[in-house]
Amino acid sequence: MRKTKSAVNTDRYVEEAIVQLLGLKAQTGTSASALRKFAQSCGAQAIRANKGATSYQGLDIHRLGSVLRAWHKQTAYLTPQGLPRPLMVKGPTSLRTLVTRFYPAKKFNLVFKRLVETRLIQQVGDAVWAPSGRTARITQLSHETLEHLAEGVSRYVETVTRNVTAANEKNVLFERSCKVTRLPVAEFSAFREYVDQQALCFLTAVDDWLEGRNKSLGKTKGKLCTAGVYTFAYVRPRPESELRQVLHQEVKQT
């Protein structure tokens, strides 16, 4: 079966991420035979853990986000009160005119279907739709989430590699992290809330800057490139064996 362009893009990002990670492992001294064995083992584990997966035709999650953002920002799609206007599917100012600012017209039906399936838009009247939120957050496994994850991993490894091999500071891209290993579990909610607030302010500012300079389809004079930022927070519970080891060390020290 012939693959769709979105499926090909997803495969490309996944391949980039895997190749870059294996490449870094090779640079640390892993032999070619050990690398092949490691890759085969990872593939076998992935197959065992993910049987019977549903097939999706994916779309770029960031473009879906741009559709929602324009709905909240562009005057043509706002009410006099500055809120997103409920839109019909077709018409002079409609979902179709909004979506085709970011996707080819032939993809409209697919985009509309995904917006509904992922609950990014909701019906608020007879054949009238409104956005459920300002951002595109898809809470299911699909080509969108896989492509988003794979591209994020690939770009992160690419950025780190570029930074550590940069000839001068002018070629370095922002890449920083912070971590502690003894955060009380009781602080988890506070950590999540604080990071959400700080990250939202940061991403909103960067997104406004990028979207203000992003070219619409058809307006492509001059060279273009892709630029973006990925942010994420994580919490890793300590394994019981590690906790016992830490407690044992603390008891010995006392």
FILUM-569091 format. One record per residue (C-alpha): residue number from 1; residue in one letter; chain; x, y, z. Coordinates in steps of 0.02 Angstrom, whole numbers, plus 50000, padded with zeros to 5 digits. Example, Ala and Ser with C-alpha at 12.3 -4.5 7.8 and 13.67 -1.06 7.14 Angstrom:
% residues 2
<r k="1" r="A" c="A" xx="50615" yy="49775" zz="50390"/>
<r k="2" r="S" c="A" xx="50684" yy="49947" zz="50357"/>
This chain:
% residues 254
<r k="1" r="M" c="A" xx="50000" yy="50000" zz="50000"/>
<r k="2" r="R" c="A" xx="50065" yy="50172" zz="49953"/>
<r k="3" r="K" c="A" xx="50107" yy="50282" zz="50102"/>
<r k="4" r="T" c="A" xx="50032" yy="50455" zz="50124"/>
<r k="5" r="K" c="A" xx="50149" yy="50605" zz="50132"/>
<r k="6" r="S" c="A" xx="50114" yy="50626" zz="50318"/>
<r k="7" r="A" c="A" xx="50158" yy="50445" zz="50352"/>
<r k="8" r="V" c="A" xx="50320" yy="50467" zz="50254"/>
<r k="9" r="N" c="A" xx="50361" yy="50622" zz="50358"/>
<r k="10" r="T" c="A" xx="50329" yy="50526" zz="50518"/>
<r k="11" r="D" c="A" xx="50442" yy="50384" zz="50461"/>
<r k="12" r="R" c="A" xx="50578" yy="50510" zz="50418"/>
<r k="13" r="Y" c="A" xx="50572" yy="50590" zz="50591"/>
<r k="14" r="V" c="A" xx="50573" yy="50421" zz="50678"/>
<r k="15" r="E" c="A" xx="50719" yy="50364" zz="50571"/>
<r k="16" r="E" c="A" xx="50815" yy="50524" zz="50607"/>
<r k="17" r="A" c="A" xx="50788" yy="50504" zz="50794"/>
<r k="18" r="I" c="A" xx="50843" yy="50321" zz="50794"/>
<r k="19" r="V" c="A" xx="50995" yy="50351" zz="50683"/>
<r k="20" r="Q" c="A" xx="51053" yy="50500" zz="50786"/>
<r k="21" r="L" c="A" xx="51034" yy="50408" zz="50951"/>
<r k="22" r="L" c="A" xx="51123" yy="50253" zz="50884"/>
<r k="23" r="G" c="A" xx="51255" yy="50367" zz="50810"/>
<r k="24" r="L" c="A" xx="51290" yy="50445" zz="50980"/>
<r k="25" r="K" c="A" xx="51301" yy="50271" zz="51056"/>
<r k="26" r="A" c="A" xx="51426" yy="50222" zz="50921"/>
<r k="27" r="Q" c="A" xx="51530" yy="50378" zz="50958"/>
<r k="28" r="T" c="A" xx="51545" yy="50324" zz="51140"/>
<r k="29" r="G" c="A" xx="51635" yy="50164" zz="51085"/>
<r k="30" r="T" c="A" xx="51499" yy="50036" zz="51050"/>
<r k="31" r="S" c="A" xx="51555" yy="49914" zz="50915"/>
<r k="32" r="A" c="A" xx="51458" yy="49888" zz="50753"/>
<r k="33" r="S" c="A" xx="51403" yy="49712" zz="50802"/>
<r k="34" r="A" c="A" xx="51348" yy="49768" zz="50976"/>
<r k="35" r="L" c="A" xx="51253" yy="49913" zz="50898"/>
<r k="36" r="R" c="A" xx="51159" yy="49796" zz="50779"/>
<r k="37" r="K" c="A" xx="51116" yy="49679" zz="50922"/>
<r k="38" r="F" c="A" xx="51056" yy="49825" zz="51027"/>
<r k="39" r="A" c="A" xx="50946" yy="49893" zz="50886"/>
<r k="40" r="Q" c="A" xx="50870" yy="49721" zz="50853"/>
<r k="41" r="S" c="A" xx="50833" yy="49699" zz="51038"/>
<r k="42" r="C" c="A" xx="50748" yy="49869" zz="51046"/>
<r k="43" r="G" c="A" xx="50644" yy="49828" zz="50892"/>
<r k="44" r="A" c="A" xx="50589" yy="49661" zz="50964"/>
<r k="45" r="Q" c="A" xx="50538" yy="49742" zz="51129"/>
<r k="46" r="A" c="A" xx="50438" yy="49875" zz="51036"/>
<r k="47" r="I" c="A" xx="50344" yy="49743" zz="50935"/>
<r k="48" r="R" c="A" xx="50302" yy="49641" zz="51090"/>
<r k="49" r="A" c="A" xx="50240" yy="49794" zz="51185"/>
<r k="50" r="N" c="A" xx="50133" yy="49868" zz="51046"/>
<r k="51" r="K" c="A" xx="50027" yy="49739" zz="50957"/>
<r k="52" r="G" c="A" xx="49865" yy="49780" zz="50867"/>
<r k="53" r="A" c="A" xx="49898" yy="49966" zz="50849"/>
<r k="54" r="T" c="A" xx="49766" yy="50069" zz="50757"/>
<r k="55" r="S" c="A" xx="49816" yy="50150" zz="50592"/>
<r k="56" r="Y" c="A" xx="49796" yy="50338" zz="50571"/>
<r k="57" r="Q" c="A" xx="49829" yy="50462" zz="50431"/>
<r k="58" r="G" c="A" xx="49925" yy="50599" zz="50519"/>
<r k="59" r="L" c="A" xx="49938" yy="50787" zz="50509"/>
<r k="60" r="D" c="A" xx="50068" yy="50907" zz="50577"/>
<r k="61" r="I" c="A" xx="50012" yy="50948" zz="50755"/>
<r k="62" r="H" c="A" xx="50095" yy="51119" zz="50746"/>
<r k="63" r="R" c="A" xx="49992" yy="51168" zz="50594"/>
<r k="64" r="L" c="A" xx="49836" yy="51113" zz="50687"/>
<r k="65" r="G" c="A" xx="49894" yy="51228" zz="50826"/>
<r k="66" r="S" c="A" xx="49916" yy="51371" zz="50701"/>
<r k="67" r="V" c="A" xx="49735" yy="51348" zz="50644"/>
<r k="68" r="L" c="A" xx="49674" yy="51366" zz="50824"/>
<r k="69" r="R" c="A" xx="49789" yy="51511" zz="50859"/>
<r k="70" r="A" c="A" xx="49728" yy="51608" zz="50706"/>
<r k="71" r="W" c="A" xx="49549" yy="51576" zz="50762"/>
<r k="72" r="H" c="A" xx="49591" yy="51663" zz="50926"/>
<r k="73" r="K" c="A" xx="49697" yy="51804" zz="50850"/>
<r k="74" r="Q" c="A" xx="49641" yy="51852" zz="50675"/>
<r k="75" r="T" c="A" xx="49509" yy="51990" zz="50668"/>
<r k="76" r="A" c="A" xx="49407" yy="51903" zz="50532"/>
<r k="77" r="Y" c="A" xx="49375" yy="51757" zz="50650"/>
<r k="78" r="L" c="A" xx="49336" yy="51856" zz="50808"/>
<r k="79" r="T" c="A" xx="49174" yy="51924" zz="50881"/>
<r k="80" r="P" c="A" xx="49161" yy="52110" zz="50929"/>
<r k="81" r="Q" c="A" xx="49205" yy="52051" zz="51106"/>
<r k="82" r="G" c="A" xx="49369" yy="51976" zz="51043"/>
<r k="83" r="L" c="A" xx="49315" yy="51794" zz="51061"/>
<r k="84" r="P" c="A" xx="49328" yy="51659" zz="50926"/>
<r k="85" r="R" c="A" xx="49178" yy="51669" zz="50810"/>
<r k="86" r="P" c="A" xx="49076" yy="51509" zz="50788"/>
<r k="87" r="L" c="A" xx="49104" yy="51459" zz="50607"/>
<r k="88" r="M" c="A" xx="49009" yy="51360" zz="50477"/>
<r k="89" r="V" c="A" xx="49105" yy="51232" zz="50375"/>
<r k="90" r="K" c="A" xx="49086" yy="51328" zz="50211"/>
<r k="91" r="G" c="A" xx="49064" yy="51511" zz="50168"/>
<r k="92" r="P" c="A" xx="49162" yy="51674" zz="50142"/>
<r k="93" r="T" c="A" xx="49227" yy="51668" zz="50321"/>
<r k="94" r="S" c="A" xx="49218" yy="51487" zz="50374"/>
<r k="95" r="L" c="A" xx="49315" yy="51339" zz="50437"/>
<r k="96" r="R" c="A" xx="49367" yy="51303" zz="50259"/>
<r k="97" r="T" c="A" xx="49442" yy="51476" zz="50231"/>
<r k="98" r="L" c="A" xx="49531" yy="51465" zz="50400"/>
<r k="99" r="V" c="A" xx="49603" yy="51290" zz="50375"/>
<r k="100" r="T" c="A" xx="49661" yy="51323" zz="50197"/>
<r k="101" r="R" c="A" xx="49773" yy="51463" zz="50261"/>
<r k="102" r="F" c="A" xx="49883" yy="51324" zz="50332"/>
<r k="103" r="Y" c="A" xx="49840" yy="51168" zz="50230"/>
<r k="104" r="P" c="A" xx="49808" yy="51136" zz="50045"/>
<r k="105" r="A" c="A" xx="49622" yy="51142" zz="50001"/>
<r k="106" r="K" c="A" xx="49622" yy="50957" zz="49955"/>
<r k="107" r="K" c="A" xx="49665" yy="50915" zz="50136"/>
<r k="108" r="F" c="A" xx="49520" yy="51011" zz="50212"/>
<r k="109" r="N" c="A" xx="49405" yy="50861" zz="50241"/>
<r k="110" r="L" c="A" xx="49546" yy="50764" zz="50325"/>
<r k="111" r="V" c="A" xx="49594" yy="50913" zz="50436"/>
<r k="112" r="F" c="A" xx="49412" yy="50943" zz="50483"/>
<r k="113" r="K" c="A" xx="49390" yy="50759" zz="50527"/>
<r k="114" r="R" c="A" xx="49546" yy="50760" zz="50638"/>
<r k="115" r="L" c="A" xx="49493" yy="50921" zz="50725"/>
<r k="116" r="V" c="A" xx="49327" yy="50838" zz="50769"/>
<r k="117" r="E" c="A" xx="49401" yy="50668" zz="50815"/>
<r k="118" r="T" c="A" xx="49530" yy="50745" zz="50932"/>
<r k="119" r="R" c="A" xx="49400" yy="50863" zz="51008"/>
<r k="120" r="L" c="A" xx="49499" yy="51017" zz="50960"/>
<r k="121" r="I" c="A" xx="49336" yy="51091" zz="50896"/>
<r k="122" r="Q" c="A" xx="49158" yy="51066" zz="50956"/>
<r k="123" r="Q" c="A" xx="48987" yy="51094" zz="50881"/>
<r k="124" r="V" c="A" xx="48898" yy="51239" zz="50965"/>
<r k="125" r="G" c="A" xx="48745" yy="51255" zz="50854"/>
<r k="126" r="D" c="A" xx="48665" yy="51193" zz="50694"/>
<r k="127" r="A" c="A" xx="48817" yy="51160" zz="50580"/>
<r k="128" r="V" c="A" xx="48918" yy="51288" zz="50679"/>
<r k="129" r="W" c="A" xx="49085" yy="51249" zz="50760"/>
<r k="130" r="A" c="A" xx="49200" yy="51331" zz="50889"/>
<r k="131" r="P" c="A" xx="49374" yy="51289" zz="50957"/>
<r k="132" r="S" c="A" xx="49384" yy="51191" zz="51119"/>
<r k="133" r="G" c="A" xx="49546" yy="51278" zz="51167"/>
<r k="134" r="R" c="A" xx="49688" yy="51389" zz="51106"/>
<r k="135" r="T" c="A" xx="49815" yy="51250" zz="51078"/>
<r k="136" r="A" c="A" xx="49820" yy="51081" zz="50991"/>
<r k="137" r="R" c="A" xx="49842" yy="50948" zz="51123"/>
<r k="138" r="I" c="A" xx="49797" yy="50775" zz="51058"/>
<r k="139" r="T" c="A" xx="49763" yy="50650" zz="51198"/>
<r k="140" r="Q" c="A" xx="49780" yy="50490" zz="51097"/>
<r k="141" r="L" c="A" xx="49916" yy="50392" zz="51008"/>
<r k="142" r="S" c="A" xx="49916" yy="50438" zz="50824"/>
<r k="143" r="H" c="A" xx="50029" yy="50491" zz="50682"/>
<r k="144" r="E" c="A" xx="50020" yy="50668" zz="50751"/>
<r k="145" r="T" c="A" xx="50087" yy="50619" zz="50921"/>
<r k="146" r="L" c="A" xx="50216" yy="50500" zz="50848"/>
<r k="147" r="E" c="A" xx="50279" yy="50630" zz="50726"/>
<r k="148" r="H" c="A" xx="50283" yy="50763" zz="50864"/>
<r k="149" r="L" c="A" xx="50382" yy="50649" zz="50979"/>
<r k="150" r="A" c="A" xx="50501" yy="50585" zz="50846"/>
<r k="151" r="E" c="A" xx="50537" yy="50759" zz="50780"/>
<r k="152" r="G" c="A" xx="50566" yy="50822" zz="50958"/>
<r k="153" r="V" c="A" xx="50691" yy="50684" zz="50997"/>
<r k="154" r="S" c="A" xx="50779" yy="50707" zz="50830"/>
<r k="155" r="R" c="A" xx="50791" yy="50896" zz="50847"/>
<r k="156" r="Y" c="A" xx="50852" yy="50883" zz="51027"/>
<r k="157" r="V" c="A" xx="50992" yy="50763" zz="50983"/>
<r k="158" r="E" c="A" xx="51033" yy="50870" zz="50831"/>
<r k="159" r="T" c="A" xx="51043" yy="51027" zz="50939"/>
<r k="160" r="V" c="A" xx="51152" yy="50947" zz="51072"/>
<r k="161" r="T" c="A" xx="51270" yy="50875" zz="50940"/>
<r k="162" r="R" c="A" xx="51278" yy="51042" zz="50849"/>
<r k="163" r="N" c="A" xx="51315" yy="51136" zz="51010"/>
<r k="164" r="V" c="A" xx="51456" yy="51023" zz="51070"/>
<r k="165" r="T" c="A" xx="51539" yy="51030" zz="50899"/>
<r k="166" r="A" c="A" xx="51509" yy="51216" zz="50865"/>
<r k="167" r="A" c="A" xx="51662" yy="51315" zz="50812"/>
<r k="168" r="N" c="A" xx="51605" yy="51470" zz="50906"/>
<r k="169" r="E" c="A" xx="51466" yy="51533" zz="51021"/>
<r k="170" r="K" c="A" xx="51371" yy="51615" zz="50877"/>
<r k="171" r="N" c="A" xx="51322" yy="51444" zz="50809"/>
<r k="172" r="V" c="A" xx="51255" yy="51378" zz="50975"/>
<r k="173" r="L" c="A" xx="51066" yy="51357" zz="50998"/>
<r k="174" r="F" c="A" xx="50981" yy="51368" zz="51167"/>
<r k="175" r="E" c="A" xx="50985" yy="51201" zz="51259"/>
<r k="176" r="R" c="A" xx="50980" yy="51194" zz="51448"/>
<r k="177" r="S" c="A" xx="50909" yy="51080" zz="51582"/>
<r k="178" r="C" c="A" xx="50888" yy="51068" zz="51770"/>
<r k="179" r="K" c="A" xx="50859" yy="50920" zz="51884"/>
<r k="180" r="V" c="A" xx="50859" yy="50866" zz="52066"/>
<r k="181" r="T" c="A" xx="50854" yy="50686" zz="52127"/>
<r k="182" r="R" c="A" xx="50777" yy="50708" zz="52300"/>
<r k="183" r="L" c="A" xx="50618" yy="50809" zz="52273"/>
<r k="184" r="P" c="A" xx="50484" yy="50760" zz="52400"/>
<r k="185" r="V" c="A" xx="50336" yy="50676" zz="52314"/>
<r k="186" r="A" c="A" xx="50223" yy="50797" zz="52409"/>
<r k="187" r="E" c="A" xx="50297" yy="50937" zz="52301"/>
<r k="188" r="F" c="A" xx="50243" yy="50857" zz="52137"/>
<r k="189" r="S" c="A" xx="50084" yy="50960" zz="52115"/>
<r k="190" r="A" c="A" xx="50174" yy="51122" zz="52155"/>
<r k="191" r="F" c="A" xx="50313" yy="51076" zz="52032"/>
<r k="192" r="R" c="A" xx="50188" yy="51039" zz="51894"/>
<r k="193" r="E" c="A" xx="50092" yy="51201" zz="51924"/>
<r k="194" r="Y" c="A" xx="50249" yy="51309" zz="51929"/>
<r k="195" r="V" c="A" xx="50322" yy="51233" zz="51770"/>
<r k="196" r="D" c="A" xx="50155" yy="51250" zz="51680"/>
<r k="197" r="Q" c="A" xx="50147" yy="51436" zz="51721"/>
<r k="198" r="Q" c="A" xx="50327" yy="51473" zz="51673"/>
<r k="199" r="A" c="A" xx="50325" yy="51368" zz="51515"/>
<r k="200" r="L" c="A" xx="50161" yy="51443" zz="51455"/>
<r k="201" r="C" c="A" xx="50231" yy="51620" zz="51469"/>
<r k="202" r="F" c="A" xx="50390" yy="51570" zz="51378"/>
<r k="203" r="L" c="A" xx="50305" yy="51473" zz="51238"/>
<r k="204" r="T" c="A" xx="50171" yy="51606" zz="51213"/>
<r k="205" r="A" c="A" xx="50305" yy="51739" zz="51188"/>
<r k="206" r="V" c="A" xx="50406" yy="51631" zz="51067"/>
<r k="207" r="D" c="A" xx="50250" yy="51575" zz="50974"/>
<r k="208" r="D" c="A" xx="50192" yy="51756" zz="50951"/>
<r k="209" r="W" c="A" xx="50364" yy="51800" zz="50883"/>
<r k="210" r="L" c="A" xx="50368" yy="51652" zz="50763"/>
<r k="211" r="E" c="A" xx="50188" yy="51667" zz="50702"/>
<r k="212" r="G" c="A" xx="50213" yy="51852" zz="50669"/>
<r k="213" r="R" c="A" xx="50351" yy="51808" zz="50546"/>
<r k="214" r="N" c="A" xx="50282" yy="51645" zz="50476"/>
<r k="215" r="K" c="A" xx="50235" yy="51648" zz="50291"/>
<r k="216" r="S" c="A" xx="50063" yy="51591" zz="50233"/>
<r k="217" r="L" c="A" xx="50046" yy="51458" zz="50099"/>
<r k="218" r="G" c="A" xx="50086" yy="51531" zz="49928"/>
<r k="219" r="K" c="A" xx="50186" yy="51678" zz="50001"/>
<r k="220" r="T" c="A" xx="50358" yy="51601" zz="49990"/>
<r k="221" r="K" c="A" xx="50475" yy="51735" zz="49922"/>
<r k="222" r="G" c="A" xx="50652" yy="51707" zz="49981"/>
<r k="223" r="K" c="A" xx="50726" yy="51557" zz="50070"/>
<r k="224" r="L" c="A" xx="50626" yy="51475" zz="50210"/>
<r k="225" r="C" c="A" xx="50673" yy="51365" zz="50357"/>
<r k="226" r="T" c="A" xx="50589" yy="51277" zz="50503"/>
<r k="227" r="A" c="A" xx="50618" yy="51347" zz="50678"/>
<r k="228" r="G" c="A" xx="50539" yy="51300" zz="50843"/>
<r k="229" r="V" c="A" xx="50556" yy="51258" zz="51027"/>
<r k="230" r="Y" c="A" xx="50512" yy="51101" zz="51123"/>
<r k="231" r="T" c="A" xx="50483" yy="51107" zz="51311"/>
<r k="232" r="F" c="A" xx="50436" yy="50967" zz="51430"/>
<r k="233" r="A" c="A" xx="50440" yy="50925" zz="51613"/>
<r k="234" r="Y" c="A" xx="50465" yy="50753" zz="51687"/>
<r k="235" r="V" c="A" xx="50456" yy="50659" zz="51851"/>
<r k="236" r="R" c="A" xx="50544" yy="50493" zz="51873"/>
<r k="237" r="P" c="A" xx="50493" yy="50392" zz="52026"/>
<r k="238" r="R" c="A" xx="50642" yy="50306" zz="52105"/>
<r k="239" r="P" c="A" xx="50645" yy="50115" zz="52087"/>
<r k="240" r="E" c="A" xx="50623" yy="50023" zz="52252"/>
<r k="241" r="S" c="A" xx="50800" yy="49950" zz="52239"/>
<r k="242" r="E" c="A" xx="50873" yy="50125" zz="52220"/>
<r k="243" r="L" c="A" xx="50770" yy="50190" zz="52366"/>
<r k="244" r="R" c="A" xx="50831" yy="50048" zz="52478"/>
<r k="245" r="Q" c="A" xx="51011" yy="50086" zz="52428"/>
<r k="246" r="V" c="A" xx="50992" yy="50271" zz="52468"/>
<r k="247" r="L" c="A" xx="50909" yy="50234" zz="52636"/>
<r k="248" r="H" c="A" xx="51048" yy="50109" zz="52678"/>
<r k="249" r="Q" c="A" xx="51181" yy="50240" zz="52640"/>
<r k="250" r="E" c="A" xx="51091" yy="50370" zz="52746"/>
<r k="251" r="V" c="A" xx="51078" yy="50248" zz="52892"/>
<r k="252" r="K" c="A" xx="51266" yy="50208" zz="52879"/>
<r k="253" r="Q" c="A" xx="51309" yy="50392" zz="52879"/>
<r k="254" r="T" c="A" xx="51209" yy="50423" zz="53037"/>
